Amino acid sequence: MRYDKEILVRAILLCCALLLPALATAQTASERAAEVSGEDFVRAFLGNCAQNAGNFDIVIAAAEALGFSDLPEEMKPLLAPQDPRAEFVGYYAQSGDGAPYFLGVAKGDLDGRSFTICSIANPYIETAQVVSALKNFADTGAPDHDESAMGQRYRVWFVNEWSEDAFISLTDAEPMGYGGATLAISAPSIN
């Protein structure tokens, strides 16, 4: 009987020795999001949104193929357009470049034309890193429009060379001292 107890005690100690490092390194999604680099965030934006500018169906198909989770209902107001008639689908990406992040794609009418807006958001990303990576990867240069209002900063880059009448927007709350950013591209819908 003593022999069985000794084996049990050793087994418990071994399990603890193996599991404690795993528990010590477990991170919350918020902690992981705070560690995302601006470069990885911009890669996620370019891959999900910019390379599919105006293509509502492809963004959705890619997100589903990559196994992204549906965006929780309470998070939809953060990415969904204000127009309730616009189609909107949102996802939570938990793996891959730039993850974790929120992805939203919407399609609606503006002055009689259909536009698709694809955006990604990370509430903890450092905006300066995002701007630097966007300039480096996408050669955007200085924004064509840059203003701060009501605690938020809005920057716009026109990217007609990517898609006619397309533009990239970056929204953050740096004027209030908060991190986080939403990076989006708006382009005429192609489907």
C-alpha positions in Angstrom: 0.0 0.0 0.0 2.8 2.4 0.8 4.3 1.8 -2.6 1.0 2.9 -4.3 0.9 6.1 -2.3 4.5 6.9 -3.2 3.7 6.5 -6.9 0.6 8.6 -6.5 2.5 11.4 -4.8 5.2 11.3 -7.4 2.6 11.4 -10.2 1.0 14.4 -8.6 4.3 16.2 -8.2 5.2 15.4 -11.8 1.8 16.7 -13.1 2.2 19.9 -11.1 5.8 20.4 -12.3 4.5 20.1 -15.9 1.3 22.1 -15.6 2.6 25.1 -13.5 4.7 26.6 -16.3 1.7 26.3 -18.7 -0.5 28.1 -16.2 2.1 30.8 -15.6 2.3 31.6 -19.3 -1.4 31.6 -20.0 -2.5 35.0 -21.2 -5.9 36.7 -21.5 -7.0 37.9 -24.9 -6.5 41.5 -23.7 -2.9 40.8 -22.8 -2.3 39.1 -26.1 -3.9 42.0 -28.0 -1.7 44.5 -26.1 1.4 42.7 -27.4 0.4 42.8 -31.1 2.9 44.8 -33.2 1.8 47.5 -35.5 3.4 45.5 -38.4 1.3 42.3 -37.6 -1.9 44.4 -37.3 -1.3 46.0 -40.7 -0.5 42.7 -42.2 -3.9 41.4 -41.0 -5.5 44.5 -42.4 -3.8 44.2 -45.8 -4.6 40.4 -46.0 -8.2 40.5 -44.9 -9.4 43.9 -46.2 -7.1 45.8 -48.6 -6.4 42.9 -50.9 -10.2 42.3 -51.0 -11.3 45.9 -51.4 -14.9 46.1 -52.3 -15.4 42.3 -52.2 -17.9 41.6 -49.4 -18.3 37.9 -50.2 -14.6 37.1 -50.3 -13.9 38.7 -46.9 -16.7 36.6 -45.4 -15.5 33.4 -47.1 -11.9 33.9 -46.0 -12.9 34.7 -42.4 -15.0 31.5 -42.3 -12.3 29.4 -44.0 -9.8 30.7 -41.4 -12.1 29.6 -38.6 -12.7 33.1 -37.2 -15.4 33.2 -34.5 -18.6 35.2 -34.9 -18.3 38.7 -33.3 -20.2 38.7 -30.0 -23.4 40.6 -30.2 -22.3 43.2 -27.7 -19.2 44.0 -29.8 -21.1 44.7 -33.0 -21.7 48.3 -32.3 -18.0 48.9 -32.3 -17.6 47.9 -36.0 -21.1 48.0 -37.5 -22.1 51.0 -39.6 -24.7 53.3 -38.1 -27.1 52.7 -41.0 -29.3 49.8 -39.8 -30.1 48.9 -43.5 -26.4 48.1 -44.3 -25.4 44.5 -44.3 -22.8 43.7 -41.6 -20.9 40.6 -40.6 -18.4 40.6 -37.8 -15.7 38.2 -36.6 -13.2 37.7 -33.8 -9.8 36.4 -35.1 -8.0 34.5 -32.5 -5.0 33.3 -34.5 -2.8 34.4 -37.4 -0.9 37.6 -38.0 -2.1 40.4 -35.8 -4.4 38.3 -33.7 -6.4 38.7 -31.7 -8.4 41.4 -33.4 -12.0 42.1 -34.5 -12.9 42.0 -38.2 -16.0 43.6 -39.6 -17.3 43.9 -43.2 -20.3 46.0 -44.2 -22.0 46.8 -47.5 -24.4 49.7 -48.0 -25.4 52.5 -50.3 -23.8 55.9 -50.5 -25.3 58.4 -52.9 -26.8 55.6 -55.0 -23.6 53.5 -55.2 -22.9 50.3 -53.2 -19.7 50.5 -51.1 -18.0 47.8 -49.0 -16.2 48.7 -45.8 -13.8 46.2 -44.3 -12.2 47.0 -40.9 -10.1 45.5 -38.2 -9.8 46.7 -34.6 -7.6 46.1 -31.7 -8.5 48.1 -28.5 -4.9 48.0 -27.2 -2.7 48.5 -30.3 -0.3 51.4 -30.3 -1.4 53.7 -33.1 2.0 55.1 -33.9 3.2 51.6 -34.8 0.2 51.1 -37.0 0.8 54.4 -38.9 4.5 53.5 -39.4 3.7 50.0 -40.6 1.0 51.3 -43.0 3.5 53.8 -44.5 6.2 51.0 -44.8 4.0 48.3 -46.2 1.5 50.2 -48.3 3.5 53.3 -49.2 0.6 55.6 -48.0 2.7 58.6 -47.1 1.1 61.4 -45.1 -2.7 61.2 -44.6 -4.8 63.2 -47.1 -7.1 64.2 -44.2 -6.2 64.3 -40.5 -8.4 65.8 -37.8 -9.2 65.3 -34.1 -12.7 65.8 -32.8 -14.5 64.8 -29.6 -11.4 62.8 -28.3 -10.8 60.8 -31.4 -8.4 61.2 -34.3 -9.5 60.4 -37.8 -7.0 59.9 -40.6 -7.8 59.2 -44.3 -5.6 58.1 -47.2 -7.1 58.0 -50.7 -5.9 54.9 -52.5 -7.5 55.3 -56.0 -4.5 53.3 -57.3 -5.8 50.3 -55.4 -9.4 50.7 -56.3 -11.2 53.6 -57.8 -12.8 55.9 -55.1 -11.2 53.8 -52.3 -9.8 55.1 -49.1 -8.2 53.8 -45.9 -9.2 55.3 -42.6 -7.6 55.0 -39.2 -9.6 56.0 -36.1 -8.1 56.1 -32.6 -8.6 57.7 -29.2 -5.0 59.0 -28.7 -6.3 62.6 -28.0 -7.8 61.2 -24.8 -4.7 59.2 -24.0 -6.1 55.8 -24.9 -4.5 53.1 -27.1 -6.3 51.1 -29.7 -7.2 51.6 -33.3 -9.7 50.7 -36.1 -8.2 50.5 -39.6 -10.6 50.3 -42.5 -10.8 50.4 -46.3 -13.9 51.6 -48.1 -14.3 50.8 -51.8 -17.1 50.5 -54.3 -18.6 47.0 -54.0 -17.8 44.5 -56.7 -20.4 41.9 -55.6 
